[in-house]
């Protein structure tokens, strides 16, 4: 009898989890649109943010250049092969 009760508890737990997931799904379907009008940020904090952003863009630009170079070499070799 003891193992059956354990399975009943597991079944009840699974049922509660499924109900919780369906409730969260209903909440997600009712997401409201938000428009940000203004936010406070000091000038130097904005400068720091933009400098960090510029440094973060460098590796992304390198990756894009390498990717574009490989694509150009591959298609150039295919299209203009002698």
Buried (B, 14 or more C-beta within 10 A) or exposed (E): EEEEEEEEEEEEEEEEEEEEEEEEEEEEEEEEEEEEEEEEEEEEEEEEEEEEEEEEEEEEEEEEEEEEEEEEEEEEEEEEEE
